[in-house]
């Protein structure tokens, strides 16, 4: 069947547009009416790519990225509208008018078009894996299957909001140390490239043997001035090599295993991974997704190769009949509190709620530990900067003092 682009009015009088398949314009208009719409224009679609036609009819394009904030707002608003009792088609129409993102609006148009064509919401969302990953799609599918779409979207929105808040808190905590490091590097670069080279000629005119700190400083500055292109090239090659190594499964596994062994940071990383795993698993289970499917989806949310391997072992143990708590304990990877709360949840029949509560508790500990680390890092940066500046000042003043002594 050929495609026909249409414009129509919904029951509230709002203008909507889309693409529909029909034998001719008359049957196309009938199909638009069957959707509960009043067609105002039905014409053959010259562009056979239905998503682009629908997006163009609404003044938007599918090109462009959708920010994570827009996805979270979309999920929260859709949850509120569905919970308020609005039909899904009407809720999607409202979201098209409310969003300020042209990229998101284009995707909502496509999603609404697919839903009107008979697809489920989860299948329509699955066309955009970058914006709506497997965890999102599977939870929506579970909500549709159990008739609790509004409640599932509510839990999903809370999960996404928590993840976004976690990233924002981490970035906020690292902002001040990053500024200190930038200032320190800038000051060091200025001293080494502008101040010290101008003083080196003065030291040479003294005609005396220079103190060891001054010799070391001048040697470092000379090396940087003479070989700076090679240093920059080496730095670029090193960064690219590390990125290429981390892109391989073996390299990523080595890096993730190493981060777990670093003092202080290793414990923090284990807490972050455990929190992310139990929260995603609890959210999936609360949405009605079977536990084996929940584990398979949650393994991709942890972002750590060591954790992925542990989750795979847990999934295989549960497939063979073990409980979740016993399977987690056997891996020797997850924190004892997560294992204990999983056991309590299984015994009381409140496993999803216990997992989410565990994630909240771990997030509180993570916040406290990050604040402590930042408190340690800030004076350490200042101390290192002061030590370097003191070394530079000492290297500059020692020849001056020795020259004064010689003159006197």
C-alpha positions in Angstrom: 0.0 0.0 0.0 1.2 3.5 -0.7 1.8 6.1 2.1 -0.4 9.1 2.6 0.5 12.1 4.8 -2.4 13.5 6.7 -3.4 16.4 8.9 -6.3 16.1 11.2 -8.0 17.5 14.3 -8.3 15.4 17.5 -11.2 15.5 19.9 -9.8 18.6 21.7 -9.4 20.5 18.4 -5.6 20.2 18.3 -3.9 19.7 15.0 -2.0 16.5 14.5 -0.1 15.0 11.5 1.2 11.7 10.5 1.5 9.1 7.8 -0.9 6.2 7.1 -1.0 3.4 4.6 -4.1 3.1 2.4 -5.2 2.0 -1.1 -6.2 5.6 -2.0 -7.0 9.0 -0.5 -10.6 8.1 0.3 -9.7 4.9 2.2 -6.9 6.9 3.9 -9.4 9.4 5.2 -11.5 6.6 6.5 -8.6 5.1 8.3 -7.8 8.5 9.9 -11.4 8.8 11.0 -11.1 5.3 12.5 -8.3 6.6 14.7 -10.8 9.1 16.3 -9.6 12.0 14.3 -11.2 14.5 11.9 -9.1 14.6 8.7 -8.4 18.0 7.2 -6.0 17.0 4.5 -4.9 13.6 3.1 -2.3 13.5 0.2 0.2 11.0 -1.2 3.5 11.1 0.6 6.3 11.6 -1.9 8.9 10.7 0.7 8.6 7.0 1.4 10.5 7.2 4.7 7.5 7.5 7.0 9.4 8.8 10.0 10.8 11.7 8.0 7.4 12.6 6.5 5.7 12.6 9.9 8.5 14.7 11.4 8.4 17.2 8.6 4.7 17.6 8.9 5.2 18.6 12.5 8.1 21.0 11.8 10.8 18.8 13.3 13.5 16.4 12.2 14.7 13.1 13.6 18.3 14.3 13.3 20.0 15.6 16.4 20.6 14.1 19.8 18.1 14.1 22.7 19.6 15.0 26.0 19.2 12.8 29.1 17.3 15.6 30.8 14.7 15.6 28.0 14.3 11.9 28.3 13.7 12.1 32.0 11.2 14.9 31.7 9.4 13.0 28.9 9.2 9.9 31.1 7.9 11.8 34.1 5.3 13.7 32.1 4.1 10.6 30.3 3.8 8.8 33.7 1.7 11.7 35.1 -0.6 11.9 32.1 -1.2 8.1 31.9 -1.8 8.0 35.7 -4.3 10.8 35.3 -6.3 8.6 33.0 -5.5 10.1 29.6 -5.4 7.7 26.6 -1.9 7.0 25.4 -2.5 8.7 22.0 -3.8 11.8 23.7 -0.9 11.8 26.2 1.6 11.7 23.3 -0.1 14.6 21.6 0.2 16.7 24.8 3.9 15.8 25.1 4.5 17.0 21.5 3.2 20.4 22.4 4.9 20.6 25.7 8.5 19.7 24.8 10.9 22.4 23.8 13.3 19.9 22.1 12.7 19.6 18.3 14.7 16.3 18.3 12.5 14.8 21.0 9.3 16.1 19.4 10.2 14.4 16.2 10.7 11.1 18.0 7.4 11.5 19.8 5.7 12.0 16.5 7.2 8.8 15.2 6.2 6.9 18.3 2.7 8.2 18.1 2.5 7.2 14.5 3.6 3.7 15.3 1.2 3.4 18.2 -1.7 4.5 16.0 -0.6 1.9 13.4 -1.2 -0.8 15.9 2.2 -1.2 17.6 2.7 -1.3 21.3 4.4 1.6 23.1 7.4 -0.5 24.0 7.9 -1.6 20.3 7.6 2.0 19.2 10.2 3.1 21.8 12.5 0.3 20.8 13.2 2.1 17.5 15.3 4.6 19.4 17.8 2.6 21.5 20.0 5.6 22.1 17.2 7.4 24.0 15.3 4.4 25.3 17.7 1.5 26.2 16.7 -2.1 26.9 15.9 -1.3 30.5 13.4 1.4 29.5 11.7 -0.7 26.8 11.4 -3.8 28.8 9.9 -2.1 31.8 7.3 -0.4 29.5 6.6 -3.8 28.0 6.1 -5.3 31.4 3.7 -2.4 32.3 1.7 -3.0 29.2 1.5 -6.7 29.9 0.3 -6.3 33.4 -2.0 -3.3 32.8 0.1 -1.1 35.2 1.7 1.2 32.6 1.2 4.3 34.7 2.8 2.8 37.8 5.7 1.3 35.9 6.4 4.7 34.1 6.3 6.3 37.6 9.0 3.9 38.9 11.0 4.3 35.7 10.9 8.1 36.0 12.1 7.9 39.6 14.9 5.6 38.6 16.1 7.9 35.8 15.8 11.0 38.0 17.9 9.3 40.7 20.6 8.3 38.1 20.7 11.8 36.8 21.0 13.2 40.3 23.9 10.9 41.1 25.8 12.1 38.0 25.1 15.7 38.8 26.3 15.3 42.4 29.5 13.6 41.2 30.2 16.4 38.7 29.5 19.0 41.4 31.8 17.3 43.8 34.6 17.2 41.2 34.2 20.8 40.0 36.3 22.5 42.7 39.2 20.0 42.6 39.2 20.3 38.8 39.5 24.0 39.0 42.3 23.8 41.4 44.2 21.3 39.2 43.6 23.6 36.1 45.0 26.6 38.0 48.0 24.6 39.3 48.8 23.3 35.8 48.5 26.8 34.3 50.7 28.3 36.9 53.4 25.6 36.5 53.3 26.0 32.7 53.7 29.8 33.0 56.6 29.5 35.3 58.4 26.8 33.2 57.9 28.4 29.8 58.0 32.2 30.5 59.6 33.0 33.9 62.5 30.5 34.2 63.8 30.9 30.6 64.3 34.6 31.1 66.2 34.0 34.3 68.5 31.4 32.9 70.6 34.0 31.0 71.0 35.9 34.3 72.3 32.7 36.0 74.8 32.1 33.2 76.3 35.6 33.6 77.1 34.9 37.2 79.9 32.6 36.1 79.7 30.4 39.1 78.6 26.8 39.7 74.9 26.8 40.2 73.2 25.0 43.1 71.8 21.6 42.5 68.1 22.7 42.7 68.8 25.4 40.1 70.6 22.9 37.8 67.6 20.5 38.0 65.1 23.2 37.3 67.1 24.6 34.3 67.5 21.0 32.9 63.8 20.4 33.1 62.9 23.7 31.5 65.4 23.2 28.8 64.1 19.7 28.0 60.5 21.0 27.8 61.5 23.9 25.5 63.6 21.8 23.2 61.3 18.8 23.0 57.8 20.2 23.5 56.5 19.0 20.1 57.5 15.4 20.9 56.0 15.7 24.4 52.7 16.8 23.0 52.7 14.1 20.4 53.6 11.5 23.0 50.7 12.7 25.2 48.3 12.5 22.3 49.5 9.1 21.2 49.3 7.9 24.8 45.7 9.1 25.2 44.6 7.5 22.0 46.3 4.3 22.9 44.6 4.1 26.2 41.2 4.8 24.6 41.8 2.1 22.0 42.8 -0.3 24.8 39.7 0.5 26.8 37.6 -0.1 23.7 38.7 -3.8 23.7 37.0 -6.3 26.1 40.3 -7.5 27.5 41.6 -3.9 28.1 38.4 -2.8 29.7 38.4 -5.9 32.0 42.0 -5.1 33.1 41.1 -1.5 33.8 37.9 -2.3 35.7 39.7 -4.8 37.8 42.5 -2.3 38.5 40.0 0.4 39.6 38.6 -2.1 42.2 42.1 -2.5 43.7 43.0 1.2 44.1 43.0 2.3 47.7 40.0 4.4 48.7 38.7 4.6 45.1 38.3 0.8 44.9 35.8 0.8 47.8 33.9 3.7 46.3 33.8 2.1 42.9 32.4 -1.2 44.4 29.7 0.7 46.2 28.7 2.6 43.0 28.5 -0.6 41.0 26.6 -2.4 43.7 24.1 0.5 44.0 23.6 0.8 40.3 23.0 -3.0 40.0 20.5 -3.4 42.9 18.6 -0.2 41.9 18.2 -1.3 38.3 17.3 -4.9 39.4 14.8 -3.7 42.0 13.2 -1.3 39.5 12.9 -4.0 36.8 11.4 -6.5 39.3 8.9 -3.9 40.7 7.8 -3.3 37.1 6.9 -7.0 36.7 9.9 -8.1 34.6 10.9 -11.7 35.3 14.1 -12.1 37.3 16.2 -13.7 34.6 15.3 -11.0 32.2 15.9 -8.4 34.8 19.3 -9.7 35.5 20.2 -9.8 31.8 19.2 -6.2 31.4 20.7 -5.0 34.7 24.1 -6.4 33.7 24.4 -3.8 31.0 23.5 -1.0 33.4 26.4 -1.6 35.9 29.1 -0.3 33.5 31.9 -2.5 34.9 33.2 -5.7 33.3 34.0 -7.4 36.6 30.4 -6.7 37.8 29.0 -8.0 34.5 30.8 -11.3 35.0 29.5 -11.5 38.5 25.9 -10.9 37.3 26.3 -13.6 34.7 27.3 -16.0 37.4 24.3 -14.9 39.5 21.9 -15.4 36.6 23.3 -18.9 35.8 23.0 -19.9 39.5 19.4 -18.7 39.7 18.6 -20.6 36.5 19.8 -23.7 38.3 17.5 -23.1 41.2 19.5 -21.1 43.7 18.2 -18.0 45.5 19.3 -14.5 44.5 21.0 -13.9 47.9 23.0 -17.2 47.7 24.0 -16.6 44.1 25.2 -13.1 45.0 27.1 -14.3 48.0 28.8 -17.0 45.9 30.4 -14.4 43.6 32.3 -12.7 46.4 31.8 -9.4 44.5 28.7 -7.7 45.9 28.7 -5.9 49.2 27.5 -7.9 52.3 24.7 -5.4 52.9 23.3 -6.0 49.4 23.4 -9.8 49.9 21.8 -9.5 53.3 19.0 -7.2 52.1 18.3 -9.5 49.1 17.9 -12.4 51.5 15.5 -10.4 53.7 13.6 -9.4 50.6 13.2 -13.0 49.4 12.1 -14.2 52.9 9.5 -11.4 53.3 8.3 -11.4 49.6 9.4 -7.7 49.3 12.5 -8.2 47.2 12.1 -5.2 44.8 11.4 -2.8 47.7 14.4 -4.1 49.7 16.7 -3.8 46.7 15.7 -0.2 46.1 16.0 0.6 49.8 19.5 -0.9 49.7 20.4 1.3 46.7 19.2 4.4 48.7 21.4 3.4 51.6 24.4 2.8 49.4 23.9 6.1 47.7 24.0 7.9 51.0 27.3 6.2 51.8 28.6 7.1 48.4 27.8 10.8 48.9 29.6 10.8 52.2 32.6 9.0 50.9 32.9 11.4 47.9 32.7 14.4 50.2 35.5 12.9 52.3 37.7 12.2 49.2 37.1 15.8 47.9 38.0 17.1 51.4 41.3 15.2 51.2 42.1 16.1 47.6 41.7 19.8 47.9 44.5 20.4 50.5 46.6 17.8 48.7 46.5 19.8 45.5 47.3 23.0 47.4 50.2 21.3 49.2 51.7 20.0 45.9 51.3 23.4 44.3 53.0 25.1 47.2 55.8 22.5 47.2 56.5 23.1 43.5 56.4 26.9 43.9 58.7 26.7 46.9 61.1 24.6 44.9 61.1 27.1 42.0 61.6 30.0 44.4 64.5 28.2 46.2 66.1 27.4 42.8 65.9 31.1 41.8 67.0 32.6 45.1 70.0 30.3 45.9 72.2 31.6 43.1 71.3 35.2 44.1 72.3 34.6 47.7 75.5 32.9 46.7 76.4 35.8 44.4 75.7 38.3 47.2 78.0 36.3 49.6 80.7 36.3 47.0 80.5 40.0 46.5 80.6 40.7 50.2 
